Amino acid sequence: MEKVIVGMSGGVDSAVAAFLLKESGYDVEGVFMKNWNEDDDCPAEEDYKDALMVSEVLGIPLHSVNFSKEYWDNVFSTFLDEYKKGRTPNPDILCNKEIKFKAFLQYCIDLGADKIATGHYAKIVQSKNNYELHKGEDANKDQSYFLYTLGQEALSKSLFPLAALKKEEIREIAKSENLSVYNKKDSTGICFIGERDFKTFLKTYLFESPGDIVNSEGQVLGTHDGLMYYTLGQRQGLGIGGGHGEKNAPWYVSDKSIEKNELIAVQGKTHPNLYHKKLEASQLHWVSGGMPDLSQSYGAKIRYRSQDAKCTMEQISKDKVELTFQEAQFAIAPGQSVVFYDGDICLGGGIIDSRSN
């Protein structure tokens, strides 16, 4: 019997993943990961209790492991470094790469697992000796964007039991099996840290440096609390009201000047400074292990919730590509990941370095 160890988060997705695997005849065990020790606000204790209750109902062993050092060294420190540079990182992607499908995977292999499983909404398709990462069936919950750094070894050792299910179906299964987490709210916020007042949280770790908010002509519109608190395309929280601009239209962050410590804002969502047709990306990772055929056009997501945008790719160097979109994209943010698709197949991705027209 194949042994599968499930990453049990205390949520409904991992609970149902464990149930489905047990129903399919696997020898199932669970592991709860605690990866944040900095304060008492983290909901890990409550999540552990929920994971324990689920494991007892399912009749599977639950292990517990602490990867807080690995998380700090390989995820959180990078997260802070990116914010210092005025960029917008995505810690969930780095967390999957360094913790769930590296440290956790190795830990489970050491426990004797043949494979690991998680509650991700994505699909693994084996084609001969190649493993493909596909979008999950539930388009509203698909998480392939966060998994683009997985390679052949990780995919060959992983299972995503929720690939063909929608969220409402998962909650129904959990309720019918008397799993107490069937109506538990989905976790949000920073991976393994949870929901926070983001401004207060960042202030704990980074030096605050207020400066001017200016328009594209350099006119001062107000003040910002620190460039790290703002992302490109942001509308809320700028504090720019009446008295600026000629029309009653909201202001958006269009750029940051690290040298001048200035936040640049423009008025109206259709302002051309908010849209770009090109971007350069580096730190590339290809799921198959090799770069795809660059003579073809592909779809690309510039953020998790964005639609696939048609684009072409040109290789600039071994670890850098330039994308040209068919249509200009709103608020391309350096530090975020751009993820490439061929239909439903996730090809890989990289980190956005710059954007241009």
C-alpha positions as a Markdown table, in Angstrom:
| # | Residue | x | y | z |
|---|---|---|---|---|
| 1 | Met | 0.0 | 0.0 | 0.0 |
| 2 | Glu | 1.4 | 3.4 | -1.0 |
| 3 | Lys | 2.0 | 5.7 | 1.9 |
| 4 | Val | 1.0 | 9.3 | 1.4 |
| 5 | Ile | 1.5 | 12.1 | 4.0 |
| 6 | Val | -0.8 | 15.1 | 3.8 |
| 7 | Gly | 0.1 | 18.6 | 4.8 |
| 8 | Met | -2.7 | 19.2 | 7.3 |
| 9 | Ser | -3.2 | 23.0 | 7.8 |
| 10 | Gly | -6.3 | 22.8 | 10.0 |
| 11 | Gly | -8.5 | 23.9 | 7.1 |
| 12 | Val | -11.2 | 22.2 | 5.1 |
| 13 | Asp | -9.2 | 21.7 | 1.9 |
| 14 | Ser | -6.4 | 19.6 | 3.5 |
| 15 | Ala | -9.0 | 17.7 | 5.6 |
| 16 | Val | -11.0 | 16.6 | 2.5 |
| 17 | Ala | -7.7 | 15.8 | 0.7 |
| 18 | Ala | -6.8 | 13.4 | 3.5 |
| 19 | Phe | -10.3 | 11.9 | 3.5 |
| 20 | Leu | -10.3 | 11.3 | -0.3 |
| 21 | Leu | -6.9 | 9.7 | -0.2 |
| 22 | Lys | -7.9 | 7.3 | 2.6 |
| 23 | Glu | -11.1 | 6.4 | 0.7 |
| 24 | Ser | -8.9 | 5.6 | -2.4 |
| 25 | Gly | -7.0 | 3.1 | -0.4 |
| 26 | Tyr | -3.8 | 4.9 | 0.5 |
| 27 | Asp | -2.0 | 4.5 | 3.8 |
| 28 | Val | -2.5 | 8.1 | 5.0 |
| 29 | Glu | -0.8 | 10.2 | 7.6 |
| 30 | Gly | -0.8 | 13.9 | 8.3 |
| 31 | Val | 1.8 | 16.5 | 9.2 |
| 32 | Phe | 1.0 | 19.9 | 10.7 |
| 33 | Met | 3.6 | 22.5 | 10.0 |
| 34 | Lys | 4.3 | 25.5 | 12.3 |
| 35 | Asn | 6.6 | 27.9 | 10.6 |
| 36 | Trp | 6.2 | 31.2 | 12.5 |
| 37 | Asn | 7.3 | 31.7 | 16.1 |
| 38 | Glu | 7.6 | 35.5 | 16.3 |
| 39 | Asp | 4.5 | 36.3 | 18.3 |
| 40 | Asp | 1.3 | 35.0 | 19.8 |
| 41 | Asp | -1.0 | 36.4 | 17.1 |
| 42 | Cys | -0.4 | 33.6 | 14.7 |
| 43 | Pro | -3.4 | 31.2 | 14.6 |
| 44 | Ala | -1.2 | 28.1 | 14.6 |
| 45 | Glu | -2.5 | 26.8 | 17.9 |
| 46 | Glu | -6.1 | 26.9 | 16.8 |
| 47 | Asp | -5.2 | 25.4 | 13.4 |
| 48 | Tyr | -3.3 | 22.6 | 15.1 |
| 49 | Lys | -6.3 | 21.7 | 17.2 |
| 50 | Asp | -8.5 | 21.6 | 14.1 |
| 51 | Ala | -6.0 | 19.4 | 12.3 |
| 52 | Leu | -5.9 | 17.1 | 15.3 |
| 53 | Met | -9.7 | 16.8 | 15.4 |
| 54 | Val | -9.9 | 16.0 | 11.7 |
| 55 | Ser | -7.1 | 13.4 | 12.1 |
| 56 | Glu | -9.0 | 11.7 | 14.9 |
| 57 | Val | -12.2 | 11.5 | 12.9 |
| 58 | Leu | -10.4 | 10.1 | 9.9 |
| 59 | Gly | -8.3 | 7.7 | 12.1 |
| 60 | Ile | -4.9 | 8.8 | 10.8 |
| 61 | Pro | -1.8 | 9.7 | 12.7 |
| 62 | Leu | -0.8 | 13.4 | 12.9 |
| 63 | His | 2.8 | 14.5 | 13.2 |
| 64 | Ser | 3.9 | 18.1 | 13.9 |
| 65 | Val | 7.0 | 19.8 | 12.7 |
| 66 | Asn | 8.5 | 23.3 | 13.0 |
| 67 | Phe | 10.2 | 24.8 | 10.0 |
| 68 | Ser | 10.4 | 28.3 | 11.4 |
| 69 | Lys | 14.1 | 28.6 | 10.8 |
| 70 | Glu | 13.8 | 27.5 | 7.2 |
| 71 | Tyr | 10.8 | 29.9 | 6.8 |
| 72 | Trp | 12.7 | 32.9 | 8.2 |
| 73 | Asp | 16.0 | 32.2 | 6.2 |
| 74 | Asn | 14.5 | 31.2 | 2.9 |
| 75 | Val | 11.1 | 33.0 | 2.7 |
| 76 | Phe | 10.6 | 35.8 | 5.1 |
| 77 | Ser | 14.1 | 37.4 | 4.8 |
| 78 | Thr | 13.6 | 37.5 | 1.0 |
| 79 | Phe | 10.1 | 39.0 | 1.5 |
| 80 | Leu | 11.6 | 41.8 | 3.6 |
| 81 | Asp | 14.5 | 42.4 | 1.2 |
| 82 | Glu | 12.1 | 42.9 | -1.7 |
| 83 | Tyr | 10.0 | 45.4 | 0.3 |
| 84 | Lys | 13.2 | 47.3 | 1.1 |
| 85 | Lys | 13.7 | 47.7 | -2.6 |
| 86 | Gly | 10.2 | 49.0 | -3.2 |
| 87 | Arg | 9.1 | 45.9 | -4.9 |
| 88 | Thr | 6.0 | 43.7 | -4.3 |
| 89 | Pro | 6.9 | 40.1 | -3.5 |
| 90 | Asn | 4.6 | 37.1 | -3.3 |
| 91 | Pro | 5.6 | 35.0 | -0.3 |
| 92 | Asp | 3.1 | 32.3 | -1.0 |
| 93 | Ile | 5.1 | 31.3 | -4.1 |
| 94 | Leu | 8.4 | 31.2 | -2.2 |
| 95 | Cys | 6.7 | 29.3 | 0.6 |
| 96 | Asn | 5.6 | 26.6 | -1.8 |
| 97 | Lys | 9.1 | 26.4 | -3.3 |
| 98 | Glu | 11.2 | 26.4 | -0.1 |
| 99 | Ile | 8.8 | 24.9 | 2.6 |
| 100 | Lys | 6.0 | 22.8 | 1.3 |
| 101 | Phe | 7.7 | 21.2 | -1.7 |
| 102 | Lys | 11.2 | 21.2 | -0.3 |
| 103 | Ala | 11.6 | 21.1 | 3.5 |
| 104 | Phe | 8.2 | 19.4 | 4.0 |
| 105 | Leu | 8.7 | 17.0 | 1.1 |
| 106 | Gln | 12.1 | 15.9 | 2.4 |
| 107 | Tyr | 10.7 | 15.5 | 6.0 |
| 108 | Cys | 7.9 | 13.2 | 4.7 |
| 109 | Ile | 10.3 | 11.1 | 2.6 |
| 110 | Asp | 12.4 | 10.6 | 5.7 |
| 111 | Leu | 9.2 | 9.5 | 7.5 |
| 112 | Gly | 8.8 | 6.8 | 4.8 |
| 113 | Ala | 6.3 | 8.5 | 2.5 |
| 114 | Asp | 6.0 | 7.5 | -1.1 |
| 115 | Lys | 4.3 | 10.8 | -1.9 |
| 116 | Ile | 3.0 | 13.9 | -0.2 |
| 117 | Ala | -0.4 | 15.6 | -0.8 |
| 118 | Thr | -1.8 | 19.1 | -0.2 |
| 119 | Gly | -5.1 | 20.8 | -0.6 |
| 120 | His | -4.1 | 22.9 | -3.6 |
| 121 | Tyr | -6.5 | 23.5 | -6.4 |
| 122 | Ala | -4.3 | 22.3 | -9.3 |
| 123 | Lys | -3.8 | 19.1 | -11.3 |
| 124 | Ile | -0.8 | 16.9 | -12.0 |
| 125 | Val | -0.9 | 15.1 | -15.4 |
| 126 | Gln | 1.7 | 12.4 | -16.2 |
| 127 | Ser | 2.6 | 12.1 | -19.8 |
| 128 | Lys | 5.1 | 9.3 | -20.3 |
| 129 | Asn | 8.1 | 10.3 | -18.2 |
| 130 | Asn | 7.0 | 14.0 | -18.0 |
| 131 | Tyr | 4.8 | 15.6 | -15.3 |
| 132 | Glu | 2.7 | 18.5 | -16.3 |
| 133 | Leu | 1.1 | 21.1 | -13.9 |
| 134 | His | -2.4 | 22.0 | -15.0 |
| 135 | Lys | -5.0 | 24.4 | -13.7 |
| 136 | Gly | -7.6 | 23.1 | -11.2 |
| 137 | Glu | -11.1 | 22.5 | -12.4 |
| 138 | Asp | -12.5 | 25.3 | -10.2 |
| 139 | Ala | -11.4 | 28.4 | -12.1 |
| 140 | Asn | -12.2 | 30.7 | -9.2 |
| 141 | Lys | -9.9 | 28.7 | -6.9 |
| 142 | Asp | -7.1 | 27.5 | -9.3 |
| 143 | Gln | -3.7 | 27.8 | -7.5 |
| 144 | Ser | -1.4 | 26.8 | -10.3 |
| 145 | Tyr | 0.0 | 30.4 | -10.3 |
| 146 | Phe | 1.5 | 29.8 | -6.8 |
| 147 | Leu | 3.0 | 26.4 | -7.9 |
| 148 | Tyr | 5.0 | 27.4 | -11.0 |
| 149 | Thr | 8.3 | 26.8 | -9.2 |
| 150 | Leu | 7.6 | 23.1 | -8.9 |
| 151 | Gly | 9.9 | 20.8 | -11.0 |
| 152 | Gln | 9.7 | 17.3 | -12.2 |
| 153 | Glu | 11.0 | 15.7 | -8.9 |
| 154 | Ala | 8.4 | 17.6 | -6.7 |
| 155 | Leu | 5.5 | 16.8 | -9.1 |
| 156 | Ser | 6.5 | 13.2 | -9.3 |
| 157 | Lys | 6.2 | 12.9 | -5.5 |
| 158 | Ser | 3.0 | 15.0 | -5.0 |
| 159 | Leu | -0.7 | 14.5 | -5.2 |
| 160 | Phe | -3.4 | 17.1 | -5.5 |
| 161 | Pro | -6.7 | 15.3 | -4.6 |
| 162 | Leu | -8.9 | 18.3 | -5.0 |
| 163 | Ala | -8.0 | 18.9 | -8.7 |
| 164 | Ala | -11.4 | 18.1 | -10.1 |
| 165 | Leu | -13.5 | 19.6 | -7.3 |
| 166 | Lys | -15.2 | 22.9 | -6.6 |
| 167 | Lys | -15.1 | 24.6 | -3.2 |
| 168 | Glu | -18.8 | 24.0 | -2.5 |
| 169 | Glu | -18.4 | 20.3 | -3.2 |
| 170 | Ile | -15.4 | 20.1 | -0.8 |
| 171 | Arg | -17.4 | 21.7 | 2.0 |
| 172 | Glu | -20.3 | 19.3 | 1.3 |
| 173 | Ile | -18.0 | 16.3 | 1.6 |
| 174 | Ala | -16.5 | 17.7 | 4.8 |
| 175 | Lys | -20.0 | 18.2 | 6.3 |
| 176 | Ser | -21.2 | 14.7 | 5.3 |
| 177 | Glu | -18.1 | 13.1 | 6.9 |
| 178 | Asn | -18.5 | 15.1 | 10.2 |
| 179 | Leu | -15.3 | 17.1 | 9.7 |
| 180 | Ser | -15.7 | 20.0 | 12.1 |
| 181 | Val | -13.9 | 22.4 | 9.7 |
| 182 | Tyr | -16.5 | 22.1 | 6.9 |
| 183 | Asn | -17.5 | 25.7 | 7.4 |
| 184 | Lys | -14.2 | 27.1 | 8.5 |
| 185 | Lys | -13.2 | 30.4 | 6.8 |
| 186 | Asp | -10.5 | 30.1 | 4.2 |
| 187 | Ser | -7.1 | 31.4 | 5.4 |
| 188 | Thr | -5.9 | 34.6 | 4.0 |
| 189 | Gly | -2.9 | 36.9 | 4.5 |
| 190 | Ile | 0.8 | 36.0 | 4.5 |
| 191 | Cys | 1.7 | 32.3 | 4.1 |
| 192 | Phe | 1.9 | 30.7 | 7.6 |
| 193 | Ile | 1.6 | 34.1 | 9.3 |
| 194 | Gly | -2.1 | 34.8 | 8.6 |
| 195 | Glu | -4.1 | 38.0 | 8.6 |
| 196 | Arg | -2.5 | 41.1 | 9.9 |
| 197 | Asp | -2.7 | 44.8 | 9.8 |
| 198 | Phe | -0.1 | 44.8 | 7.1 |
| 199 | Lys | 1.2 | 48.3 | 7.8 |
| 200 | Thr | 1.7 | 47.6 | 11.5 |
| 201 | Phe | 3.3 | 44.2 | 10.7 |
| 202 | Leu | 5.8 | 45.6 | 8.2 |
| 203 | Lys | 6.7 | 48.5 | 10.5 |
| 204 | Thr | 7.9 | 45.9 | 13.1 |
| 205 | Tyr | 10.7 | 44.7 | 10.7 |
| 206 | Leu | 11.4 | 47.6 | 8.3 |
| 207 | Phe | 12.5 | 51.2 | 8.9 |
| 208 | Glu | 9.7 | 53.7 | 8.0 |
| 209 | Ser | 10.7 | 56.5 | 5.6 |
| 210 | Pro | 7.9 | 59.0 | 4.8 |
| 211 | Gly | 8.2 | 61.1 | 1.6 |
| 212 | Asp | 6.2 | 63.0 | -1.0 |
| 213 | Ile | 3.4 | 61.8 | -3.2 |
| 214 | Val | 3.8 | 63.5 | -6.6 |
| 215 | Asn | 2.0 | 63.5 | -9.9 |
| 216 | Ser | 3.7 | 62.7 | -13.2 |
| 217 | Glu | 4.8 | 66.3 | -13.5 |
| 218 | Gly | 6.4 | 66.3 | -10.1 |
| 219 | Gln | 3.8 | 68.4 | -8.3 |
| 220 | Val | 3.5 | 67.5 | -4.7 |
| 221 | Leu | 0.0 | 66.0 | -3.9 |
| 222 | Gly | 0.6 | 64.8 | -0.3 |
| 223 | Thr | 2.8 | 62.6 | 1.8 |
| 224 | His | 3.3 | 58.8 | 2.0 |
| 225 | Asp | 4.3 | 56.8 | 5.1 |
| 226 | Gly | 7.0 | 54.7 | 3.3 |
| 227 | Leu | 7.2 | 53.3 | -0.2 |
| 228 | Met | 7.0 | 49.7 | 1.2 |
| 229 | Tyr | 3.4 | 50.2 | 2.1 |
| 230 | Tyr | 2.2 | 50.8 | -1.5 |
| 231 | Thr | 1.9 | 48.7 | -4.6 |
| 232 | Leu | 1.5 | 49.8 | -8.2 |
| 233 | Gly | -2.1 | 50.2 | -9.2 |
| 234 | Gln | -3.2 | 50.8 | -5.6 |
| 235 | Arg | -6.2 | 53.2 | -5.2 |
| 236 | Gln | -7.1 | 53.1 | -1.5 |
| 237 | Gly | -5.2 | 54.8 | 1.3 |
| 238 | Leu | -3.4 | 57.5 | -0.7 |
| 239 | Gly | -5.1 | 60.3 | 1.1 |
| 240 | Ile | -5.3 | 62.4 | -2.0 |
| 241 | Gly | -8.7 | 64.1 | -2.2 |
| 242 | Gly | -10.2 | 67.3 | -3.5 |
| 243 | Gly | -8.0 | 70.1 | -4.5 |
| 244 | His | -5.9 | 68.0 | -6.9 |
| 245 | Gly | -6.7 | 67.3 | -10.5 |
| 246 | Glu | -9.3 | 68.8 | -12.8 |
| 247 | Lys | -11.9 | 66.0 | -12.7 |
| 248 | Asn | -13.6 | 63.9 | -10.1 |
| 249 | Ala | -11.5 | 60.7 | -10.7 |
| 250 | Pro | -9.6 | 58.6 | -8.2 |
| 251 | Trp | -5.8 | 58.6 | -7.9 |
| 252 | Tyr | -3.7 | 55.5 | -8.5 |
| 253 | Val | -0.1 | 54.6 | -7.7 |
| 254 | Ser | 1.7 | 54.5 | -11.1 |
| 255 | Asp | 5.4 | 54.3 | -10.0 |
| 256 | Lys | 7.9 | 54.6 | -7.2 |
| 257 | Ser | 11.1 | 56.6 | -7.2 |
| 258 | Ile | 13.5 | 54.9 | -4.7 |
| 259 | Glu | 16.2 | 57.5 | -5.3 |
| 260 | Lys | 13.9 | 60.5 | -4.4 |
| 261 | Asn | 11.7 | 58.5 | -2.0 |
| 262 | Glu | 8.7 | 59.6 | -4.0 |
| 263 | Leu | 5.4 | 57.8 | -4.7 |
| 264 | Ile | 4.1 | 58.8 | -8.1 |
| 265 | Ala | 0.3 | 58.9 | -8.6 |
| 266 | Val | -1.9 | 59.6 | -11.6 |
| 267 | Gln | -5.6 | 60.3 | -11.9 |
| 268 | Gly | -8.1 | 57.9 | -13.5 |
| 269 | Lys | -7.8 | 54.2 | -14.1 |
| 270 | Thr | -7.4 | 54.8 | -17.8 |
| 271 | His | -4.3 | 56.9 | -17.4 |
| 272 | Pro | -1.6 | 55.6 | -19.8 |
| 273 | Asn | 1.1 | 55.6 | -17.1 |
| 274 | Leu | -0.7 | 52.6 | -15.5 |
| 275 | Tyr | -0.5 | 50.4 | -18.6 |
| 276 | His | 2.5 | 48.7 | -20.2 |
| 277 | Lys | 2.9 | 46.3 | -23.1 |
| 278 | Lys | 6.2 | 44.8 | -22.2 |
| 279 | Leu | 8.0 | 43.4 | -19.2 |
| 280 | Glu | 11.3 | 41.7 | -18.4 |
| 281 | Ala | 11.4 | 38.7 | -16.0 |
| 282 | Ser | 14.2 | 36.8 | -14.5 |
| 283 | Gln | 14.8 | 33.9 | -12.0 |
| 284 | Leu | 13.0 | 31.8 | -14.5 |
| 285 | His | 11.7 | 28.3 | -13.7 |
| 286 | Trp | 10.2 | 25.9 | -16.3 |
| 287 | Val | 8.1 | 23.0 | -15.0 |
| 288 | Ser | 9.3 | 20.6 | -17.7 |
| 289 | Gly | 12.9 | 21.6 | -17.0 |
| 290 | Gly | 13.4 | 23.4 | -20.4 |
| 291 | Met | 12.3 | 26.6 | -22.0 |
| 292 | Pro | 9.2 | 26.3 | -24.2 |
| 293 | Asp | 9.1 | 27.0 | -28.0 |
| 294 | Leu | 9.4 | 30.8 | -28.1 |
| 295 | Ser | 8.0 | 31.0 | -31.6 |
| 296 | Gln | 4.6 | 30.4 | -30.1 |
| 297 | Ser | 2.3 | 32.8 | -28.3 |
| 298 | Tyr | 1.3 | 32.0 | -24.7 |
| 299 | Gly | -1.0 | 33.2 | -21.9 |
| 300 | Ala | 0.5 | 35.0 | -18.9 |
| 301 | Lys | -0.8 | 36.0 | -15.5 |
| 302 | Ile | 0.9 | 39.1 | -14.0 |
| 303 | Arg | -0.8 | 38.5 | -10.7 |
| 304 | Tyr | -2.9 | 35.7 | -9.1 |
| 305 | Arg | -6.3 | 37.1 | -10.0 |
| 306 | Ser | -5.5 | 38.4 | -13.4 |
| 307 | Gln | -6.8 | 36.8 | -16.6 |
| 308 | Asp | -4.4 | 35.0 | -18.9 |
| 309 | Ala | -3.1 | 37.7 | -21.3 |
| 310 | Lys | -1.9 | 36.7 | -24.7 |
| 311 | Cys | 1.8 | 37.4 | -25.2 |
| 312 | Thr | 5.0 | 36.4 | -27.0 |
| 313 | Met | 8.4 | 35.8 | -25.4 |
| 314 | Glu | 11.9 | 36.6 | -26.4 |
| 315 | Gln | 15.0 | 35.2 | -24.6 |
| 316 | Ile | 17.3 | 38.0 | -23.5 |
| 317 | Ser | 19.8 | 35.9 | -21.6 |
| 318 | Lys | 19.9 | 32.4 | -20.1 |
| 319 | Asp | 17.8 | 33.6 | -17.1 |
| 320 | Lys | 15.8 | 36.5 | -18.6 |
| 321 | Val | 12.9 | 36.9 | -21.0 |
| 322 | Glu | 11.1 | 39.9 | -22.4 |
| 323 | Leu | 7.3 | 39.5 | -22.8 |
| 324 | Thr | 5.3 | 41.6 | -25.3 |
| 325 | Phe | 1.6 | 41.6 | -24.6 |
| 326 | Gln | -1.1 | 41.8 | -27.3 |
| 327 | Glu | -2.8 | 44.4 | -25.1 |
| 328 | Ala | -1.3 | 46.7 | -22.5 |
| 329 | Gln | -1.6 | 45.4 | -19.0 |
| 330 | Phe | -2.7 | 47.4 | -15.9 |
| 331 | Ala | -0.3 | 47.9 | -13.0 |
| 332 | Ile | 2.5 | 45.5 | -13.8 |
| 333 | Ala | 4.4 | 45.3 | -10.5 |
| 334 | Pro | 8.1 | 44.5 | -10.2 |
| 335 | Gly | 8.7 | 41.8 | -7.6 |
| 336 | Gln | 5.5 | 39.9 | -8.5 |
| 337 | Ser | 5.6 | 36.7 | -10.5 |
| 338 | Val | 4.5 | 36.4 | -14.1 |
| 339 | Val | 3.3 | 32.8 | -14.8 |
| 340 | Phe | 3.1 | 31.4 | -18.3 |
| 341 | Tyr | 0.4 | 29.1 | -19.6 |
| 342 | Asp | -0.3 | 27.1 | -22.8 |
| 343 | Gly | -4.1 | 26.7 | -22.4 |
| 344 | Asp | -4.6 | 25.0 | -19.0 |
| 345 | Ile | -0.9 | 23.8 | -18.8 |
| 346 | Cys | 1.3 | 25.9 | -16.4 |
| 347 | Leu | 4.7 | 26.1 | -18.2 |
| 348 | Gly | 6.6 | 28.0 | -15.5 |
| 349 | Gly | 7.3 | 31.6 | -14.7 |
| 350 | Gly | 9.7 | 34.2 | -13.3 |
| 351 | Ile | 10.0 | 37.4 | -11.2 |
| 352 | Ile | 9.1 | 40.7 | -12.9 |
| 353 | Asp | 12.1 | 43.0 | -13.0 |
| 354 | Ser | 10.8 | 45.9 | -15.1 |
| 355 | Arg | 8.0 | 47.0 | -17.4 |
| 356 | Ser | 8.0 | 49.3 | -20.5 |
| 357 | Asn | 6.1 | 50.3 | -23.6 |
